[in-house]
Amino acid sequence: MEQVRHGSRRSEGRGSELRRSFGRILSEALKYVQFDARDQWPLDLIASNYARGDVLSSGRYGQVVSARARPITVGFTHVEPRACVIKTCEIGARLDACVRESRGDKQELTLRLARLTRRIVMEIYILNRVRHSNIMHAHVTTVDELSVTVHMVLPRFYTLDLLINKYRRDKDGEPMPVRIILMIIRQLCRALDYLHSSNIVHSDIQPENIYITRGGTVKLGHFACARMLTSEKAALECRTPTGREEFMCFEKQFNLRNAHTLDECMPFTTAADIWSVGVLVLHMVCYFPNEKWHRLPRNFALQMGQQKMPFKWMVSEMVQLRVRLTQSGDEQLKKFLSDKLLNIDAESRATAQQVLDSSLIKKWCFSSLDEDKSYLVRKLIHELDWPNRFKLESDGFNYDACEAKDIPAEFYWDDTWKELEKRKFGFVLAVFDAGVKRDGSNIEQQFSHADISLFEVLLCGVESGELEMFDIFAIDQNIRNLCFTLMRGENSRYNGSRSSSHEEITFKLPPSLNCTDRMAHLEVFFI
């Protein structure tokens, strides 16, 4: 018994030390993405800045509460309270779980911490650095170092889950019209196409993670399960069945239910998201998996895979489901699902771009995306919530269009922002731990500001051991700043700037679990 108590105290000691170190790392790493420079909100999450409301959702490791940013008066300008949500992620509790579940195995603890770190970085980077009109963004990201908690202030929109459930109640369970369904799918696939073009798998497409603004813009959120397949090795290791089970493709359900060892698991790719889009269509047609009368099993993906059965055969005897697919407004919807989305062969599923180019999308969606949004406002949002009972904003900055990116405001005064996105940049990076240059850390890469390629090359550096995962934010910000300096130097309009073909800087990196004194030397240049 005494040995058990000693072991427990040692474990608690390791956990406390890990919390302190991790809290400091988080605080240093995330200071580069504390606020959205395009639309600054109060950083301190105190009562005088944010009035908190109801708990919207909660789990083992955090919660989401509704809130309103307090009125702000600057000179003669008065800004009304703004609707938002505050998402709290209890990283400290996750760290305790990692220590507890590793049972003293250092290698297992290292693996668990690496997975946790990846979850944190993927979600926070995408919310703060990936700019697209159909991708959710964060207003504020802060860290409580003592409790090891991350707080994010996010825009408050409708969840698609809420709208679908209200439509079901108001319309007595009738299927949603195919025009509304495909207008939502169109915008969702625009987000997925942008992510998939950089080999990012969202891995948790479901109604609770999809949002719609008062202006009819669809936003994809919740990126904690996302993976970037930066190499063949990373693609082969993408086997963890994350997400909601009913929305999982065959590969993920097989890994969840049938695989007994890691070697038996099947890797999955961006095609896993496309399957989930197909299930989302079913959810809007027949409210799967909550409608018991249509007899479609919750694990129908697994059954289809095991029996090598196409979706059209799976539903051949499900009369009510086939009728509802037709009632939704288009007899071709079943074929579209079977051929393009709910295909057991991952390689035969359509890409997000192919969905956007499909005849069904072109048939039911307007040529103009703005017309689609106006239709969704009239026929979905106003019909379900005309009085706007949640007091959501209808014209928030960057809510219904990507009005600005993370670049200096003056770049929008002329065509500098366009030139920035056309240019190719390169960088050379060296990392020093306690004054000693890290082996293999002479990283030389190319990237563009027009896409997510900078994030991709930095993740490659993490996978090769040249960088720590939390280094990404500091390096990313310093690379961006040097690129802006290069652009200013090239443009004679910016008085006082010198023209140069390269810029360099030495800066501090966040501490790691193994070293507290870390530096980097960076050189950025035009290609």
CORSULGI-V357852 format. One record per residue. N is the residue number from 1. NEAR is the number of other ideal C-beta (glycine too) atoms within 12 Angstrom. D_CENTER is the distance of its C-alpha to the mean C-alpha in whole Angstrom. Layout:
N/NEAR/D_CENTER, N/NEAR/D_CENTER
This chain:
1/7/46, 2/8/47, 3/9/45, 4/10/42, 5/11/42, 6/12/42, 7/15/39, 8/17/37, 9/14/38, 10/16/37, 11/24/33, 12/17/33, 13/15/34, 14/28/31, 15/29/29, 16/20/30, 17/17/30, 18/33/27, 19/31/25, 20/23/27, 21/27/26, 22/40/22, 23/28/23, 24/25/24, 25/39/22, 26/43/19, 27/28/21, 28/28/22, 29/40/18, 30/43/16, 31/24/19, 32/34/18, 33/38/15, 34/31/17, 35/24/17, 36/32/16, 37/28/19, 38/25/19, 39/29/20, 40/19/21, 41/36/21, 42/31/23, 43/22/22, 44/18/24, 45/32/23, 46/16/26, 47/13/28, 48/12/30, 49/26/26, 50/32/24, 51/23/26, 52/24/24, 53/20/25, 54/17/24, 55/17/22, 56/28/19, 57/22/18, 58/15/19, 59/17/19, 60/12/20, 61/26/18, 62/31/17, 63/24/17, 64/30/16, 65/26/19, 66/30/20, 67/38/21, 68/30/23, 69/37/23, 70/23/27, 71/17/29, 72/19/30, 73/10/33, 74/9/33, 75/7/37, 76/6/38, 77/9/34, 78/11/33, 79/21/29, 80/16/29, 81/23/26, 82/34/23, 83/33/21, 84/41/18, 85/39/16, 86/40/16, 87/40/14, 88/33/16, 89/38/15, 90/25/18, 91/39/18, 92/31/22, 93/25/22, 94/32/20, 95/36/22, 96/27/25, 97/22/24, 98/33/23, 99/32/27, 100/21/28, 101/20/27, 102/25/28, 103/16/31, 104/16/32, 105/16/31, 106/16/30, 107/12/28, 108/17/26, 109/26/25, 110/18/24, 111/19/22, 112/25/21, 113/35/20, 114/24/18, 115/26/16, 116/37/15, 117/35/15, 118/34/12, 119/32/10, 120/41/11, 121/43/10, 122/36/7, 123/40/5, 124/42/8, 125/44/8, 126/40/5, 127/36/6, 128/41/10, 129/38/10, 130/39/9, 131/34/11, 132/34/11, 133/29/13, 134/41/11, 135/42/8, 136/39/7, 137/48/9, 138/41/11, 139/41/14, 140/37/15, 141/40/14, 142/34/17, 143/36/19, 144/23/22, 145/24/24, 146/16/26, 147/24/24, 148/35/21, 149/32/19, 150/43/16, 151/40/16, 152/42/13, 153/40/15, 154/41/13, 155/43/14, 156/39/16, 157/40/16, 158/42/17, 159/31/15, 160/38/16, 161/29/17, 162/27/20, 163/38/21, 164/37/22, 165/22/24, 166/23/26, 167/33/26, 168/25/28, 169/15/30, 170/17/31, 171/22/32, 172/9/34, 173/22/31, 174/21/31, 175/35/29, 176/41/27, 177/26/28, 178/32/27, 179/29/26, 180/39/24, 181/43/22, 182/41/22, 183/39/21, 184/45/18, 185/49/17, 186/42/18, 187/42/15, 188/46/13, 189/44/14, 190/34/14, 191/41/10, 192/43/10, 193/32/13, 194/30/12, 195/39/9, 196/38/12, 197/25/14, 198/34/13, 199/29/13, 200/40/9, 201/42/9, 202/49/7, 203/44/10, 204/33/9, 205/47/10, 206/33/13, 207/41/14, 208/27/13, 209/36/9, 210/41/11, 211/37/12, 212/42/15, 213/40/17, 214/35/21, 215/35/21, 216/37/20, 217/43/16, 218/46/14, 219/42/10, 220/48/7, 221/43/5, 222/38/5, 223/42/3, 224/34/7, 225/34/8, 226/44/6, 227/41/10, 228/41/11, 229/31/14, 230/30/16, 231/20/20, 232/14/22, 233/13/22, 234/24/18, 235/23/18, 236/18/21, 237/25/20, 238/35/16, 239/28/18, 240/28/17, 241/32/17, 242/34/14, 243/36/13, 244/28/15, 245/25/19, 246/31/20, 247/42/17, 248/38/17, 249/46/19, 250/38/22, 251/41/21, 252/42/19, 253/35/22, 254/30/24, 255/31/23, 256/29/22, 257/23/26, 258/21/28, 259/20/27, 260/11/29, 261/9/29, 262/15/26, 263/12/28, 264/15/28, 265/23/24, 266/31/23, 267/30/20, 268/39/18, 269/32/16, 270/40/14, 271/41/16, 272/46/15, 273/49/13, 274/46/16, 275/47/18, 276/46/15, 277/51/16, 278/43/19, 279/41/19, 280/45/18, 281/45/21, 282/45/23, 283/40/22, 284/43/22, 285/42/26, 286/38/27, 287/34/25, 288/39/24, 289/25/24, 290/21/26, 291/25/29, 292/15/32, 293/16/34, 294/29/32, 295/21/33, 296/35/29, 297/23/29, 298/24/25, 299/27/25, 300/37/27, 301/44/24, 302/30/26, 303/25/30, 304/32/29, 305/30/28, 306/18/31, 307/16/34, 308/13/32, 309/23/32, 310/25/31, 311/40/29, 312/24/32, 313/19/34, 314/33/32, 315/34/33, 316/16/36, 317/14/38, 318/25/35, 319/14/37, 320/23/36, 321/33/32, 322/30/34, 323/20/35, 324/34/32, 325/36/30, 326/21/33, 327/22/34, 328/33/30, 329/23/32, 330/27/32, 331/16/34, 332/23/32, 333/44/28, 334/35/29, 335/23/30, 336/36/27, 337/46/25, 338/30/27, 339/26/27, 340/36/24, 341/45/21, 342/44/23, 343/34/25, 344/34/25, 345/22/25, 346/30/22, 347/14/24, 348/19/25, 349/35/22, 350/36/21, 351/26/19, 352/37/16, 353/21/19, 354/26/22, 355/38/20, 356/30/20, 357/18/24, 358/30/25, 359/20/28, 360/34/27, 361/38/24, 362/15/27, 363/20/30, 364/28/28, 365/32/26, 366/20/27, 367/12/27, 368/12/26, 369/26/22, 370/20/24, 371/18/26, 372/36/24, 373/35/22, 374/21/26, 375/28/26, 376/39/23, 377/28/25, 378/19/28, 379/24/28, 380/37/25, 381/36/24, 382/20/28, 383/20/29, 384/30/27, 385/23/27, 386/14/29, 387/12/30, 388/20/27, 389/15/27, 390/29/24, 391/20/25, 392/30/22, 393/28/22, 394/24/23, 395/17/23, 396/31/20, 397/22/19, 398/30/17, 399/36/16, 400/31/18, 401/22/18, 402/25/16, 403/21/19, 404/21/19, 405/31/17, 406/31/17, 407/28/21, 408/25/24, 409/18/25, 410/20/29, 411/27/27, 412/17/27, 413/14/30, 414/18/31, 415/15/30, 416/29/29, 417/28/25, 418/18/26, 419/24/28, 420/31/25, 421/22/22, 422/16/25, 423/25/26, 424/23/25, 425/36/25, 426/28/26, 427/38/26, 428/27/28, 429/41/27, 430/30/29, 431/39/28, 432/24/31, 433/27/31, 434/16/34, 435/11/35, 436/14/35, 437/19/33, 438/29/31, 439/14/32, 440/16/30, 441/29/28, 442/21/30, 443/34/27, 444/22/27, 445/32/24, 446/23/24, 447/35/21, 448/25/20, 449/33/19, 450/23/18, 451/26/15, 452/31/13, 453/30/16, 454/38/16, 455/39/13, 456/30/15, 457/34/18, 458/40/17, 459/38/16, 460/30/19, 461/36/21, 462/32/19, 463/28/20, 464/23/23, 465/19/24, 466/29/25, 467/37/22, 468/37/20, 469/36/17, 470/39/17, 471/43/19, 472/42/16, 473/37/16, 474/36/20, 475/46/20, 476/43/18, 477/33/19, 478/32/23, 479/43/22, 480/35/21, 481/26/24, 482/34/26, 483/42/25, 484/33/26, 485/31/29, 486/35/30, 487/36/29, 488/28/32, 489/25/34, 490/26/34, 491/27/35, 492/14/38, 493/17/37, 494/21/36, 495/10/39, 496/11/39, 497/20/37, 498/16/38, 499/17/37, 500/19/36, 501/18/35, 502/23/33, 503/30/32, 504/23/31, 505/26/30, 506/18/31, 507/27/28, 508/24/27, 509/38/24, 510/39/23, 511/27/25, 512/28/25, 513/29/26, 514/15/29, 515/21/30, 516/18/30, 517/16/31, 518/34/29, 519/29/29, 520/37/28, 521/26/30, 522/41/28, 523/28/29, 524/38/28, 525/27/30, 526/27/30, 527/19/30
